[in-house]
Amino acid sequence: MQKPALVVEKATNDSNYTQESQNLQEREGGVVVSINSDKYHYPDCPGADRIKEENKIYFASAAEAIEAGFILAGNCK
């Protein structure tokens, strides 16, 4: 089943953006977000397991999630 398209209109003006960009160089791959949150998780992070499958939205990379306005979850460093 293909996930529905997501349109996010949220500006990224977070001071953690630079740190997150640096983290991307160390760890890249697909990420997951919840439709109820502004955080993204790597699949092996504890928070990713707590998102109900019907609420998950997948991005091909953390860079795509950041571009869409999501920030890295605190428990996913």
C-alpha positions in Angstrom: 0.0 0.0 0.0 1.4 3.3 -1.0 1.4 6.2 1.6 -0.6 9.3 0.6 1.3 12.4 -0.5 2.2 14.8 2.2 2.1 18.6 1.9 3.8 20.4 4.7 4.0 24.1 5.0 6.4 24.7 7.8 9.5 26.9 7.9 12.7 25.5 9.4 14.2 28.2 11.5 15.4 25.9 14.3 18.8 26.6 15.8 19.4 22.8 15.8 19.3 22.8 11.9 23.0 23.0 11.6 23.7 20.3 14.1 21.1 18.1 12.4 22.7 18.7 9.0 26.0 17.6 10.5 24.4 14.4 11.9 23.0 13.6 8.4 26.6 13.2 7.2 27.2 10.5 9.8 23.8 8.7 9.5 21.7 8.7 6.3 18.8 6.6 5.2 15.1 6.5 5.3 13.2 8.1 8.2 9.7 8.0 9.6 7.5 10.8 11.0 4.1 10.7 12.7 1.2 12.7 11.2 0.7 14.0 14.8 4.3 15.3 15.4 6.9 17.6 14.0 9.8 15.1 14.8 11.4 12.5 12.6 12.9 9.2 13.7 15.4 6.8 12.2 13.8 3.3 11.9 16.0 1.9 14.7 15.1 4.7 17.2 12.8 3.8 20.1 10.3 6.6 19.1 9.8 5.0 15.6 8.4 1.9 17.2 5.8 3.9 19.1 4.2 5.4 16.0 1.1 3.6 14.9 1.5 2.3 11.4 -1.6 4.2 10.1 0.1 7.4 11.4 3.5 6.9 9.8 4.8 9.0 6.9 8.1 7.8 5.3 10.8 10.0 3.8 13.7 8.6 1.8 16.2 10.6 3.8 16.5 12.8 6.9 17.4 15.7 4.6 13.9 15.4 3.0 12.2 15.4 6.4 14.2 18.5 7.5 13.3 20.2 4.2 9.6 19.5 4.9 10.0 21.1 8.4 10.6 18.2 10.7 13.3 18.0 13.3 15.2 15.1 14.8 13.5 13.5 17.8 15.5 14.0 21.0 15.6 10.2 21.7 17.0 9.5 18.3 20.6 10.8 18.4 
